Amino acid sequence: MAIPAALLPTTCDIYRPFGDSTPLATAVPCRLVADMPGGRNNGLAGTLLFTHYIELDPSAGILDGCTRLLTANAPSYADGDEVRIPSGGSTSFVVVWVEERQVGTAQASKRAYLLRHAV
């Protein structure tokens, strides 16, 4: 089920891989939320660090760069997709982590945690 359009007030462009010159998807509806306090990793290795997150429709094609080695307990973070908000804009973010939320309900969505990229 799709998120109501009124809850996704802006759009973004998604680039894969990060830094590609041509977007994979354009004008993807989203809602950008700044969350510096929530994204602090307090200097702990292997913990999630982010500055913002976006809420997206559950059908949005967006990927993080997390992997885990066979014998490791913690994920390894790498650059995921690049997101530019607003669509056609120059403010760039790297996707750190993507989670599916409330799967199978009318409130299903994707949340992508982002780290702002300085140019």
C-alpha positions as CSV (number, residue, x, y, z in Angstrom):
1,M,0.0,0.0,0.0
2,A,1.3,3.5,-0.8
3,I,1.9,6.3,1.6
4,P,-0.6,9.2,1.1
5,A,1.1,11.8,-1.2
6,A,0.4,14.6,1.4
7,L,2.9,12.8,3.8
8,L,5.7,12.9,1.2
9,P,6.0,16.6,0.5
10,T,9.2,16.7,-1.5
11,T,11.1,14.6,-4.1
12,C,14.5,13.1,-4.5
13,D,16.7,11.7,-7.2
14,I,18.5,8.4,-6.6
15,Y,21.9,7.6,-8.1
16,R,23.5,4.2,-8.2
17,P,26.4,3.8,-7.6
18,F,27.1,6.8,-5.4
19,G,28.7,9.6,-7.5
20,D,27.2,8.4,-10.8
21,S,26.4,11.2,-13.3
22,T,23.0,9.9,-14.3
23,P,20.1,9.3,-11.8
24,L,18.6,5.8,-11.6
25,A,15.3,7.3,-10.5
26,T,14.0,10.9,-10.5
27,A,11.3,12.8,-8.7
28,V,10.8,10.0,-6.1
29,P,8.3,11.3,-3.5
30,C,9.8,11.5,0.0
31,R,9.9,13.3,3.4
32,L,13.3,14.5,4.7
33,V,13.8,14.7,8.4
34,A,17.0,16.0,10.1
35,D,18.0,13.8,13.0
36,M,21.6,14.7,14.2
37,P,21.0,13.6,17.8
38,G,19.6,10.2,16.7
39,G,22.5,9.6,14.2
40,R,25.4,10.1,16.5
41,N,27.6,7.0,16.9
42,N,29.5,8.4,19.9
43,G,32.8,7.2,18.3
44,L,31.9,3.5,18.5
45,A,33.3,1.5,15.6
46,G,30.7,-0.4,13.6
47,T,27.8,1.8,14.7
48,L,25.4,3.7,12.5
49,L,26.2,7.3,11.8
50,F,23.6,9.5,10.0
51,T,22.5,13.1,9.8
52,H,19.0,12.8,8.2
53,Y,16.5,10.2,7.1
54,I,13.9,10.1,4.4
55,E,10.5,8.3,4.4
56,L,9.6,6.7,1.1
57,D,6.9,4.6,-0.4
58,P,7.6,0.9,0.2
59,S,8.1,0.3,-3.5
60,A,11.0,2.8,-3.8
61,G,14.2,1.3,-5.1
62,I,16.9,2.5,-2.8
63,L,19.9,0.5,-1.4
64,D,22.3,0.9,1.4
65,G,25.9,-0.4,1.2
66,C,25.9,-2.6,4.3
67,T,27.5,-6.0,4.3
68,R,28.6,-8.5,6.9
69,L,31.5,-10.9,6.8
70,L,30.7,-14.6,7.4
71,T,32.4,-14.7,10.8
72,A,31.6,-11.1,12.0
73,N,28.9,-10.0,14.4
74,A,28.6,-6.4,13.2
75,P,27.8,-5.0,9.7
76,S,30.4,-3.1,7.7
77,Y,29.1,0.2,6.3
78,A,30.0,1.4,2.8
79,D,28.5,3.9,0.4
80,G,25.1,3.0,-0.7
81,D,23.0,4.9,-3.2
82,E,23.3,8.7,-3.5
83,V,20.2,10.8,-2.9
84,R,19.8,14.4,-4.0
85,I,17.1,16.4,-2.3
86,P,15.1,18.1,-3.7
87,S,14.9,16.4,-7.1
88,G,17.2,18.2,-9.5
89,G,19.0,19.8,-6.6
90,S,22.6,19.7,-5.6
91,T,22.3,18.7,-1.9
92,S,23.7,15.2,-1.8
93,F,23.4,12.4,0.8
94,V,24.8,8.9,1.0
95,V,22.4,6.1,2.0
96,V,23.8,4.4,5.1
97,W,21.0,2.0,6.0
98,V,17.5,1.2,4.6
99,E,14.8,-0.4,6.6
100,E,11.3,-1.5,5.7
101,R,8.7,-0.4,8.2
102,Q,5.3,-1.8,9.1
103,V,5.4,-4.4,6.3
104,G,2.0,-5.7,5.3
105,T,0.0,-2.9,6.8
106,A,-1.6,0.3,5.4
107,Q,1.3,2.3,7.0
108,A,4.1,0.3,5.2
109,S,7.1,2.5,4.2
110,K,10.8,2.5,3.7
111,R,13.1,4.6,5.8
112,A,16.5,5.4,4.4
113,Y,19.1,6.8,6.9
114,L,21.4,9.3,5.2
115,L,24.7,11.0,5.8
116,R,25.0,14.5,4.2
117,H,27.8,14.6,1.7
118,A,29.9,17.8,1.5
119,V,30.9,18.9,-2.0
